[in-house]
């Protein structure tokens, strides 16, 4: 009898294993290089190349590369995370500048970001709940002291921000994955009685503040702007001179599991994704350990958002922390929620290292498991604002409000090498390089086309082998350049 039971159990285990394997194979996108041509798009320093088609190549038989050659290897059968999208933030600052552009420039701008053919095809959008530093001033959706939220109104946003978001959604074909983050609760809800300069949310206002998110989401939904997700708090460990609020890992966890999560569920908003952390890579592993290890908090959380400003200390970017969170909590998604080049200087509109910062971050973040990547302001003026506390920064596109002209920075084109060619629901595939002179990532789109991004951050032009299985081609990339190979 024991033998029969063993046989039945063994057969059952084998059947489950086969089913699991079949299920895995079912989701595996097949790819072949047969009859494929490669179109190479290039953006390079000290040239006029800007997302320019520079080569049409064919695959030939590959042999073992030597150690003296530089190679990029792609293995399509090894597939990883699905791609959510790439985009930027429509802040009050961006919307105010946009509203003052001519109709022709507004159309040019919208096409540049959101049209997949004329522009770089953004598919993600972040916005703010109430004011941030990138607003002309601080404001609120309620009257001060209104803990019951009876005066709640998004009328402020209807002047600039909502019309711009609607125009962006229309240009993008009717859909943009849109999520929002608060910079600060109202002053009366906080320990420092100020929307600026940090402070904490007082316990007696945990529930009113959770209700606030629900009201915001419902009002934006009514406007025809579906809110896909929200983060708990923008930069919860930074006491800033602008709108800010502090949460320890434990206080964010407790607010999440006892107030925000249950409130959204109760209000019929359980499908809205909740993003934890929304701050730099430096402390993200600790925050993940505290929140994701608590089952009651974790069940409400879609994943973790992160920024790139850990370099404010002078240290290098901590890309490896992204990988560590992904490794420890593979069921949670990773989303880059904010990055921009700080300390605006109009003399550096075309400063190439700014663009390379984007290229490096995007490649490393995607290779470490990130599903989406969101830039900060999509538009600022010729002073790097407006910003009501003087925290002026760069955007990929600036508008000179005196001439009405748009200024495209190299960062715009570097982002475009990803967003234009890697589309939502693409799947990342294994990609590696044989020399540190190059960095690379690849995604297989749902239409069967692969997009491989290769970046050369050196002062030298490089010839590299591009090898997939038993086939290859040879590609030339200029110094300080980025390429997308579509095939």
N, C-alpha and C positions, 0 to 999 in steps of 0.2 A: 504493500500500500504506500509506503514511504517513497518507493521508487517511482510509482505512477504519479504521485504528487509532485515529485521533483521534476518529472518529464513535463507535466502540465505547466508548472511554474516556469521552467526553462523556455517552453514554447511561447508562453505569454510574454516573458521578458524579451524574447527574440522578436516577437510580433510588434511590441511597443517600440523596440529599437528601430525596426524597419520602418514603422509608421513615422517615427520622429525623423528618420533620415529622409523619407519621402517628403515629409512636410518641409524640411529644410531645403531640399532640392527644388521643391515647388516654388519657393520664394527666391531662389537663386536666378538672377537674370543671366541668360546665356549671352556670350559675346564671341564673335569670331572676326579675325582680320581678313578673311577671304573677300577678295574684290574690294577691299576698303582702300580709299585714298586718304591722305592726311593733309588737312589744311592747317597751316601755321599762322597764328595771329601774334604780332609782336608790338610791344611798347618799349622804347629804349631811350636812355638819356642821351643828350647831345645829338639827337636826330629828330626827324619829323614823324617818326613812327609812333602812332597812337592807336592801339587796337587795329593795326593795319595787317591785312593779309600779306604775308611775305614769302610763302612757299606752298607748293602743292607737291607732296611726296608720295612715294609708293613703298610698300613693304617688299623686302627681298629675304632670302634665306639667311638666317643668323648662325654664326658660329660662336664658340666660346670666346668671350671678350678677354683681352689681356689686362693685366694690372695697370699698365701704362695708359690705357684708354679710360675716358670718362663715359659712364653709362647711366642711363635711367631705365629701370626695370618695372614693368607693369605685369601683374598676374591677375587677370580678370576673374578667375574662379574663386579668389579669396575676397569675399565681400563683407562689408561692415555696416555702419550706420546709414539709415535713410536720411536724405537731405530735406530740411524744412524750408530753407531759403536764405536770402541775403537782402539786407535793406538798410534803412537809416531812420533817424528820428525826425518827425515833424514836431518841432517845438514851437512855442509862441514866437520866438525870435525868427525862426525860419518862415513861419506863416506871415508875420508882419512884413518882412522883406519881400516875400512873394507877392503879397497884395499890392505892393507899390511898383511892381514891374509892369511894363506894357503888356498888352494881351499877346503880342507876338513873342515876347520873351518868356511869358508864362507858359505858352505852348511849347516853346523850345526847351524850357527847363523840365517840364513834365515828361516830354518825350525822352529827354536825355537820361532821366532816371528810370522811368517806368515802362517805356515801350521796348519790347524785346528786339525789334528790328532797327528802329532809329536810335535806340539808346542801350542801356545796360540791364534792363529788365529786372528792376528790384521787385521782390515778392514778399518782403517783410516790412513792417512799419511799427515803430515804437512811438509812444506819445506820453505826455505827463498827466497825472491827476493833480489838478491845481497848478500852482506856479513852480518854476524852477529858477535857477540863476539865469537861464536863457529865456527870460521874459523881461518886458520893459519895467515891470515892477511886481511886487508880491500881491497876490490876490487869493480869494477863497470862493468856494461855491456856496458857503453859508454865512450868515451873520455871526459875528463873534459871540460865543456863549450859547449858541443854539445846539444843545446836546441832543435834542430830539430830531434835528435835521429838517425842521418844518420849512426853513427858508431855502432849502437846497435848490440850486439852479445852475445849469451850465451855460447860461446866457452869455457870459464872458467869452466862451469858446466859439460862439456862433459868428463872431465878427471876423476872425481871421483863421483860426485853426481848423474848425470843422469844414469850412468851404475848401480849404486846401487839401485836407484829407480826402474829402469826397472827390475832388478833381484827380488826385493821385490814384484812387481806387478805380475811377473810370478809365484813366489812361492805361492802367495795368490790366484792363480787360474785365473789370468788375469784381476783382477779388484781391485783397491784400491781407495776409495774416497780421492782425493788428493786436498789439498788447500795450499795456499802460503800467506806469509805476508812479507812486507818490514820492515826493521829496520831503514833505512834512505835513503832519496833522496841524490843525489850527492851534494858535497860541494858547488858548484856554485849556486845551487838552494836554499840554506839555509841562514838564517839570520846570523848564526855564521861562515859561510864559512868553515864548518868542518862536516864530516860525523859522528864524535863522539860528545859526550857531549851536546846532546840536540839540541837547536836551533829550528827554525820554518821554514816551507816552505814559500818562498816568493811569494806574489800574482801573480807576472808575470810568475811564473813557475807552477801555478796550472794546466794549460792545458797540458804542456809538461809532467808533472809528471803523469797525468791521462793517457796520451798516452803511458807512460812507462809500466803501468800495462797491457794494451791491447797487447803491443808487447811481453811482457814476456809470457802471457797466450797463444798467438798464436804460439810462438816458442816452448813452451813445448808441446802444442797440436801436433805440427808437429813431435815431437820426439816420439809420441805414449804415452805421459803422459797427459791424459786429466785432465785439471784443473777444478775441481768442484766449487771451491770458492776462494775468497781472502778476507783478512781483510784490512781495510784502513791503519792501522799502528800498529805495535807491540808496546805495552806499551806507549801510547801517552801522559801520564802524568809524565814520568820518564826521568829526565836528567841523563843519564848513562855515564860512562867513555868509553863505547863502542858505536857502531852505535845506534843512537836514534834521535827522532824528536818529537816535542811537538805539540799537538792539544788540544785546549780547546774543550768543548762539542759543542760550537757554531761553531768553525772553522771546526771541523770534519763534523758537519751537513752540513755546507755550501759547503765544498769541495765535499761531497757526492752528494748533490742534484744538484749542478751546474756544476760539472766536472766529477767525477768518474762514477756515475750512467749513465748520458747521453752518456759519451764516450764509455763505454762498450756496451751500447745498439746500438749506431751508428756503432760500429765496428763488429756488429753481435755476440756479446758476452753477450746479455741480459740474457741468461740462467745461467750465472756464478753467484753464490751466493755471495753477499757482506755481510761481517761480521763486525759489528760495535764494538767499544771499544777495545777488545783484551788486556785487562789489569785486574787488581785485582778486587776482589769482593767489596772492600770498596766504590768506587765511581760509581759502575755500575748502581745503581738506578737513580742517577742524570743524567748520560749519556743517559740512556734509556728515561728519561722524556724529555730531550731536543731533541733528534733525532727522537724518535718514535712518539712524539706529533706533529711533523711537517709533514703534509701529503706528501709534495713534496720530502722530504728526505726519509721518511719511505717507500715510494713505491719502492725504490731501494734496501731496506735492508732486507735480509733473516732473520737475527737475531743478537744475541749478543754473542761475545766470551769473556771468562774471565779466569783469572789465580788465583793462590792460595797464592801469596806472600804478601798479606796484613798483614801477621804475622811478617813482618820485623820490625814493631813497638813494638813487644812484645805482641801484642793483640791476641785474639783468632780468628780463622777463622770465617768469616761472612757468614755462609751458608744461613742465613735467607734472605740476600739480593738477592740471586738467586731466592728464592721463591717470593719475592716482585716484581721482574721484571716479573716473570711468571704470577703472579696474575694480574698485571696491564696491561700486553701486551701479552695475551695468544696466539695471532696469530703469534708472533715472536718466533723463535727457540732459544734455549740456548745451547751453545757448550763450554765445557771446552777446551781451546786451548793450555794451557801450565802449567806444574808444574814439578818441580824437587826438590830434596833435595840439598840445597845449602852447600857451604863450605866443599869441598871434604876432606876426611880424610881416608886413606887406612885402618886404624885400625877399621873403622866402616863399612866395606863391609857387614857384617852380623848383623848390628845394627837393632834390631827388630822394634823399634819405627819408623824408616824410612818407613818400609812397612806398619805399622799401619796408618801412615799419609795418604798413598794412599788409604787404605781400607776405612777409615773414610770419606775422601773427596769424594770418588766415590759413596758411599752409600748415603750420604747426598745430593750430587749434583743431583743424579738421582731421589731421592725422592722429590726434589724440582723442577723437571721439565726439567732437562738437557737431551738432546737427544744423545749426544756423548761426549767422553772424550779422550783427546790427551795428552800423556806424552811429555816431552821435548826430549832431545837426546836419541836415542835408543842404542847408543854405544859410549863409551869414553875410553880413555886409562887409565893406572894405576896411572896417575897423575890427572885425572878428566878433561882432555883436549883432543885435543889441543884447546887453547883459547888465542887469541892474546892480551888480556888485563889482564890475570891472574884471571879470574872469574871462577875458577875451581869448578865443581859440580859432583854430583853422576848421574849415569844412572842405569837402571835396570840390564844391562849387561855391564861389563868392559872387555877390552882385555889387557892382559899383553904383551906389545910389545917385551919384552925381551925373553919370553918363548913361545909366540904365543897362550897361553891358554886363554879361556874365563872364566870370573868370574861371576857367577849368584848370584845376591843379593836377599834377601827375597822380595823386591819390585816387582821383576819379577813375582814371584809366586802369590803375592796378586793381581796384575793386571790380571793375568791369570784366577783367580777365577771368573772374570767377562767376559773377552774377549773370553775365550774358550767356555763358555756355553751360553752366551747371544749373539745372532746373529743378524745381520741387519734385520730390520723390525719387530723385536720382540716388544711387547707392555708391558709397565709397568703395574703391577696390585697392588692393595692395600695391603700393608704389614705393620704390627705394632708389637711392642714388649711390654711386660708387665713390664719389668725392664730395667733400663738404663745400665745394665751390658752388654747387647747385642744391636747391631744395625743390621738392615736387609733391604733388598730390593728384589723384585721379578720381573721377566719378563717372559711373555709367548711367546715362539718362534713360528714361522709360521708352524713348523712341529708338533705342538700340545704339545711339551714338555715344562714344566715350569722349570725355574731355580731360586732358592731362595738362596741368599747369606746372610750368618749370620756371624757376627764378634764378637768375645769375646776379649775385650781389658783389662780384669782383670787378676789378678794373680791366679785365681782359676778355676778349671775345673767346668763346669756347665752342669747340666741336664735340658733340656727344652722340653716342649710340643710343638709339631709342629702341628698346628690345621688349617684344611681347612674345612669350613662348619661344617658338623656333623662327620668328621673323623679326626683322629689324629695318630701320632706316637710319640715316645720319643727319643730324640737325645742327645748324649753326645758330648760336644765340649771342647777340652783342653784349658788350660790357654793360653792367647796370641795366639789365633788361628783364622783362617778364614775357613769357610766351604761353599761349594756350594752343594745344594740339587737338584738333577735332577730327575724329575718324570713326 
